[in-house]
Amino acid sequence: INFDNIRIINDEHYIVNNKLITINDINYQIITFNKMPENILKLGIKDSKTPTYNFTYFKSLVESSLKENNSLIMVVFDIDNFKSINDTYGHSYGDDVLLTITELIQYNIHKKNDYICRFGGDEFIICFTNVDKEQVIERLNNINKRLETGLYIKNNICQITLSMGIIIYNRDKSFEENFEEADKALYESKEDGKNRIT
């Protein structure tokens, strides 16, 4: 099998040489998580700078979750004044901020079926599965409270705040339409002074 010609669809399905196969396919036992090189797996599902999923894989997870009739809460957030952080400390420091923030958020998500991806720059999307909006807001507030103490990054205490937009995912609308609605809520948070959830 040519590993340069593999496209990962989700945790169980792959496109190999233009054919859809499953991880359990008797004819393709070599395609397993134990045998497939780790860099090939990460290439198909992970963001290049953070431990989050890339957008394409994230979207496939959301669509799979909807097929299982799960309810979803979508959150779009970004780091307030991130450009200023890059301009002041440099892009390498900014990358460390992205990494630290996403690790903190992943720790607070702590559910197998909650997903986070980096959409671009310092903007991220989270989908929470089978949980009500109040519980999600409580989790997000816990993250903001942790950030109030500052993050120790490269011998500096970095004060960081997040602006967030939250919606109940409407399965009658497309992924793009739901994202647009959550993104508008994020924009409202920005317009209302940042460091808040709308």
N, C-alpha and C positions, 0 to 999 in steps of 0.2 A: 504494500500500500504506500502510495506517495503522500507523505504527511503535509506536503506543500499544497495538496489539493483537497483539504478537509475544511468544511465549514460547519461550525457547531450551531445547531438550532436551539436546543435546550439540553437539560441534564441527561436526556435519554436518546436524543435523535441527532443524527449527523448527516451531512451531505458528503459522500465520498465518491469521487469520479462521476459527479452528477447523478448519483443514486441515493435515495433516502434509505438509511439503515437505522437500526436500533442497537442500543448497547448490548442487548441480549441476543442479537442475531447470531444463530449458530454458524453462519458462514463468515462472520467477521468478528471472531472472538478476540482478535488483536485490538479491536477498538474498545478498550476498557479503561477506566480511570487508573487502574494499577499499571497498565502497560503503555498507555499513551504518554509521551513526554509532557512534563508539566508546562513547559513553555507553549506547547500547542494548545493546551486547555486554556491557559490564561489569555492567549492571543484572541480566542474567540469570544470570551465573556467579560474580561476585565478592562477597566479604564487604565490608561497608561501611567497616570500619576498618583492615583489613589486606590485603596482596596475596595472600591465600589465597582458595580457592573458598568459595562458600556451601555450606551443608549439602546442599541439594537437588541442586545440580549435582554435588557431590562424590559423592553416592550414585549418581547416574547413571553417573559415570565408573567407579566400582567395579563396578557391575552389567555395564557394557559390557566391562570387563576380564575378568570371570568368563566371559562368553560366548565370549571368545577363548581360554578354557582356561588363562589365566595363574594362577600361584600368587601368593598375597598374604600379606603380613605386615601386621597392623593394630597401630598404636600410638596410644594415647590418652594425652595428657599435659596438665598444667596448670602454671601458674607458682606456686611456693610463696609463700605469704604475700602474694598479690597485693592483697588488701584493705588490708593494712597500707601497701603502696606507694601506693595511691590515697588513703588517709587521711592519709598523711604529706606527699605531694607534690602531690596533686590529680589529678583525673581526666584532665586534659589530659596530664600527665606519664605517667599509667598508659597512655593511648593510645599514647604514644611508645614505651613499654616493649613493648607488644604488637607494634607495627610493627617495632621493632629485633629482637625475638626471632624473629618470623616470617621476616624477611629473612635472618637468620643461618641458620635452619633450611633455608630454601629453597636457600641457597648450598651447604649440606652435603648436601642431597638430590641435586641436580644430575642427575637422571634424568628424561627426558621423561615416562615412565610411572609416576612416583611422585607421589602426590597428597596435598595437605594442605588441610584446611578448618578454619575456626573454628566449633566446635559451639555456643559460647555463653560470654560472659564471657571468661575466660582459659583455657578448655578447648578443645583442638584434637585433631584426628584426622589421622593420616598412614596412607596405604596404600603399601607398598613392593611393587613388582612383580617377580616372577621373581628373587628373591634369597633366600638362606637367612638364618635367624634370627641366626646368629653375625655375619654381615656387617652386618645391621641394628643389632645391639647395638654393634658397633664404631663405626658412624656416630653413633649416639646418644651414646656415650661421648666421641667427638670434640667433639660439641656441648657436653657438660657440661664438658669440659676448657677449651674456649674461654670458657665462662661464669665459670670460676673466677677469671679475671683481672679480671672486672667489665666492665660496659658503660658507656661514656661517653655519657650522655644529658642534654642541657640543662645542661651544665657540672657535672654530678654523676657520680661513679663509683657506679653502681648494682650491688650484689651480688645476683645472681639465681640461683636454682636451680630445677630442674624435677623433678617427680615423673612417672614414666611407667609405663604398663602395656602389655605387648606380648603378642600372641597370633599363632599361625599361623591364618590365616583358614580356617574350615571351610565349604566350599561346600555342605555338606549342611544347614547352618543358615542362617537368614535374616540379612540385614544387621543387623537389630536385635539378634538373639541374639549375633552376633559382637561387636557394639559393647558389649553388656552384659558379656560376658566380659572384654573389654579394660578396660572401666571398673572392673570389680571388681579387676583387677590393679593399676590406678592407685590404687584405694582402699587396697590392701595396702601400696603404696609410701608412701602418706601415713601409714598406721598404724605403719609400721616406722621412721618418723623423717624422711620426705621426702628429696628430693635423691637418688633412686635409681630403678632400673629393676626392675620385677617381671614 
